[in-house]
Amino acid sequence: MLSLGLARYLARDTIYREHIHPFTLTAVISAIFGARLWEVLFFQWSYYSTHL
């Protein structure tokens, strides 16, 4: 939330302001998906490879 506010503040008079919210949503969803994928592949692969 802090980075979203900072990005909106820094882009207040530019053409990029309209792209901040879609990018933030995409980044948050990608981060959650990527973190879960990282955990499954590198830390719990032995469990998930036998229990699909």
Secondary structure, 3 states (H helix, E strand, C coil): CHHHHHHHHHCCCCCCHHHHHHHHHHHHHHHHHHHHHHHHHHCCHHHHHHCC
